[in-house]
Amino acid sequence: MFRSFELDKMLYVHPTFLGCWYRDAYSTARHLLQAQLVGHVLKDIGLVVIIVRVKNITPGNFDPSDGGVFARVRFICYAFSPALNSILKGKVDSIHPDRLTVSCLGLPVVTIPRTLFPAETVYHPEKKSFVWAKKAPLYFEIKQDDEVKFTVAELTYDSGRPIALLDIRTDQPKTEAAAMTVVGDIHSTSMGKIFFTETAILTCNFGQDRFCYVALFKFI
């Protein structure tokens, strides 16, 4: 889910940063990129989590209006970039008769529509929860604050509804701020509520030798 990207960006350096820029342009560029990009969604890339390093800086022109400078910067960043059909997990934020919403790794709200639930799902308005049976007599209930596992059914970027506008003078089309919309699916086998984790120690005897295996089982 976390991928490395190498990007180019026209960076504007405000006059207040010029002293730092001339002493150490690479560190200053990384600081400015961190402030502008980390925590924001970039179109067709994902949620930027860290600027790893600045690879190259090509000096540009002065801005005659305030004395700042432009520079083309090539840098490497890590971004949370989910792919279709990938498996994620998150915490249920809210439950509605036709959907539930999930928070996941700082992403904008993930929506799981009821149409992508198991067919036998029933909504309980008094409990504000969804219930369905996988194998009789067992049944499963999802309510607020539960952890769920889901697959990514739809992933779109809407640059017309940006969540964080960058300075228009410093933007490049491929680093355009955007809103990322994720639709989840819990209809598939093994998707849905995550219950608990147990550690089991299995001891096997083979003649005089004993072998211990520690296995981690997750019940879903």
N, C-alpha and C positions, 0 to 999 in steps of 0.2 A: 504493500500500500504506500510506503514511503519511497519516493523516487528522487533521483538526482537530476537536476536540469542545469544546462549551461545556457545562459541568456545574455543578450545585449540590451543595454538601456542607455538612453541619453540622460545623464544625471545633471541636475542644476545644483550648484554649490553657492549657497547664500553668502554674502560678504562676511557675516559673523563667523563662518567656518573657514575662511581663507587662510588664517594663520595656521590652523591645524592641517589644512590641505597642503600647504607648501612645506610643512615639516614632515608629514607622512600621509601622502595622498591615498595610499592603499587602505590604511586603517580608517581614515576619515570617510572614504567611499563606502567601506563596509558598514560603518556606523550609520551613515545616511540611508543606505539600502535597508538595513535592519529596521530603522524607524519608519520607512515608507512602505515596506512590503510584508514584513513578518506579521502574521495574524490576519492577512488579507487573502482573498481568493483571487487568483489570476486566471484569466480565461484559458481554457483547454490545458491548464497545468494543475491547479488545485490550490489547497491551502498552504501557504508558505510558512514553514516552521523555523527555518534558520538560514542565514546567509553563511555559507561555509567559508568561502574566500573570494577575493577579487583577483582575477587572472591577468587582466590587462586594462590599461587606461590610455585612451587617446585624447589628448587635450583638444578643447574646442575654443569657441570665441567668448569674449567678454559680453556681458549684458550691459549695454550703455545706460539702461534705465536705472540700475542700482549698483553696478560694479561687480555683480556675481559672475561666475564662470560656468560654462557648459563643458562637459566631458563625456565621451562615449566610454562606457564601462562594460567589460565582459566579466561575468561572475558566475559562481556555482552556488546553487541553493538546493535545499531539500524541501520537498512539498508532500503533503498528504494527498495522494492522487488516486482515489478509488477507481477501479475498473468495473465494467458491467460483469455481473455474475460473481464478483468477489464477495467474500464473507466478512461481515463486520459485526461488532457487538456494541451495544449502547444501553443507556438508561432511559426508561419510559418517562417522558415529561408530562404528557397529558393523554387522556383517553376520551374519545368521542364516539357516538354511535356508528359513524362511518369510517373511522380511522383512529390510529394512535400516532403520536409524535415521539421521536427518540432523539436524545442528544448523544453525539458520537464524536469524540476527539476534537471538540471545538468547531465542528462543522455547523453551518446553518442547520436549522431543524430538519431532521429526516422524517418523512411521512411514510407510514405504512397503511395503505388503504385497505378497507375491509375486504375488497375484492381479491386481495392477495393474501388473505388468511385461509386456513383450512376450511373446506366447504361447510363443515358442521359447526362452525363458530357461532356462539350466541352472545349477544350483548346483554349485560345485566345493569339496567339503569340505576338501581338502588345501590349497587356496589361500585358502579362505574368501572366495570371490568369486563373482559372477554373470557369466555369459557368454551373449551371444546374437549372432546374425548379422542384420545389416540388409540387406546386399547381398553376395552371394558374390563374391569370397572374403574380403571384409572381415568382421571380427567385433569386438564391443565387450565390454570387461570392466570391471566396477565392483568396486573393492576399497576397503578402509578408507582414509580421508583423501582420496579422490577428490572432486572437485566435481561435483555433479549438478544438473540443472535439472528441475523437476517442476511439475505443476499441482496446485492444492488441490482434492482430491476430496471431503473431508469436513472440517467445522469445527464443533466443539461446545464449549460452556462448561459446566463442571461446578462449580457453586458449593458442592456438598456435599463437595468435595475441594479446599479452598482452598490455594494455594501460599504465601499470606502473609496472615494474619489482621490486619485493622485493628482499632483500638480500637472495641469495640461501641458505645460512647457517641457516637462521631463518624460512624458509618456511615449511609449512605443506600442504599436497595435498588438504585438504578441505578449506584452505584459500589461494588457488592459485590465483594470479592476472589474470584477464581475461578481454576480451572485451565483452560487452553485446550488442546484436543486437535486436532491437525492430522494428517490422513491425506493423503499425497501419491500422485500417479499419474505413472508414467513410461512408460505404455503408448502415449501419444499421439505423433504424429510430431514430431520434433525434440527430444523430451524425453530425458533420460538424462545420460550422462557428458559433461562439458565438457572438451575436450581441450586446445587451445591457441589462442592468438590470434596472428595475423600481420598485419603492416602491409605493404600492397602499394602501390607508387607507379606509377601508370599515366600514361604520357606520350603525348599525341596531337598529331600535326602537322597543321595546317591552313594550307597555304601558308607564309607567313612567320611565322605565329604558332604558339606551342607552349603547350599547356595541360597542367598537371600536376594529377592528382587523387590524393588520398591516401585509400585505402579500408581499412577495418578489417574483416577477415574472421575469423569465429569458426568453427572446425571442430568439428562435433559428430557 
